[in-house]
Structure formats: C-alpha cells, structure tokens
C-alpha cells in the first residue's frame, strides 16, 4: 500500500465503506454519492475514486464486505440451525446499511468474482445450519429447507428493520420462538 493509500485515515477504503454503510442505514442508498462520502470522510472529493470507480463499484464493495461479515457470523454460529438463524438476524440488525445493499442487486455488479465468492460463502454457512435440522422433510428436500429457512430469517430481518413488527420486543427471543414453532428446535 502506498503512502497515498494510507494518507489521512490509514485505510481510506474501509473508512469510505463504513461511512457508506452508516449513510445507507440512516436514509437509504438512493441519493448517496462518492462526493458526499468524501466529505463525510474528510478527504478530497476525488479520493474515493481511487478505490471505487463509481457508485456501482462502491456498492459492489459494500455488498461484498457484507456477505463476508455474514459468512463470519454464521461460521461462528456452527453447527446449530437455531444459532445460525439468530446469527443471521443479529447480523441484519447490527449491519442495516450492508444488509440493505446486499439484497438490492440493482445497486451493484452481481457478477463481480469477489462478491460471488462472498455470497456463496454466506449461503454455504446458512445451508450448513439448515443441514442440522432433524426434520425428515428438511432431510428429504434440503434445497427447499434452505429456501424456507432463508425466507424465515430474511423476511423477519426485513420486517424488523422496516418497523413492520413490534420492535419493542427482543428480536432474538422472537426469532427463537418462531423458528422453534416452525422447525421444532
């Protein structure tokens, strides 16, 4: 890394991604610009272009980082389905900016090799959690079981983040209760 890459922040790319995640969590991705991120990071308006050619590049990097973080969270939850479900929802709640971008493919390059690898890694970790279910239907049709489990945690996460369900309750206790009801865990 050259001294220009580390000037001012030590890791400008990480700083910009952190600012982007915070701004997306606060108000969405629609109007976010590299110029605004440069201002928020306290660098020249041209500095972010060193790491991200445009908004699409920025959001591709943010989604990649998000999928990597999700894979790490799910890896730490091994090997139990319920622990994976809780880790998924906790990730979404703790990283709403990443989460919003990760699942809006209109924002990023879904063919980017690093993004594809990170997304596949997160998917494999979630599938490993689903693979621990004792339900004979889940064993008989693992792909449907994986889709059902992902639908549960993803849907709950979106409902929670959008305030569509009672957010005065403990989300982890609610996920635990719902997953137990559906999967007998």
FENWOVEN-V296058 format. One record per pair of residues at least 24 apart in sequence whose C-alpha atoms are under 8 Angstrom apart, sorted by the first residue. I is the first residue (numbers start at 0). GAP is how many residues later the second one is. Records with the same first field share a line. If there is no record, write none. Layout:
I->GAP + GAP
This chain:
7->35
11->36
12->35 + 38
14->26
15->25 + 32
16->41 + 44 + 45
19->42 + 77
20->41 + 74 + 75 + 76 + 77
21->75
22->74
23->72 + 73 + 74 + 76 + 77
24->70 + 71 + 72 + 73 + 75
25->71
27->69 + 72
28->72
54->52
55->51 + 52 + 53
56->51 + 52
57->50
58->42 + 48 + 49
59->47 + 48 + 49 + 50 + 52 + 55
60->54
61->36 + 39 + 40
62->35 + 36 + 38 + 39 + 45 + 52
63->38 + 50 + 51 + 52 + 54 + 55
64->33 + 53
65->29 + 32 + 33 + 36
66->35 + 48 + 51 + 52 + 54 + 55
67->50 + 51 + 53 + 54
69->52
70->47 + 50 + 51 + 52 + 54
71->50
73->48 + 51 + 52
74->50
77->50 + 51
78->49 + 50 + 53
79->49 + 50 + 52 + 53
80->47 + 48 + 49 + 50 + 51 + 52
81->47 + 94 + 97 + 98 + 103
82->46
83->42 + 45
84->44 + 64 + 68 + 90 + 94
85->86 + 89 + 90
87->65 + 66
88->64 + 65 + 67 + 68 + 83 + 86
89->82
91->65 + 69
92->64 + 67 + 68
95->65
125->24
132->50 + 52
134->48
151->27
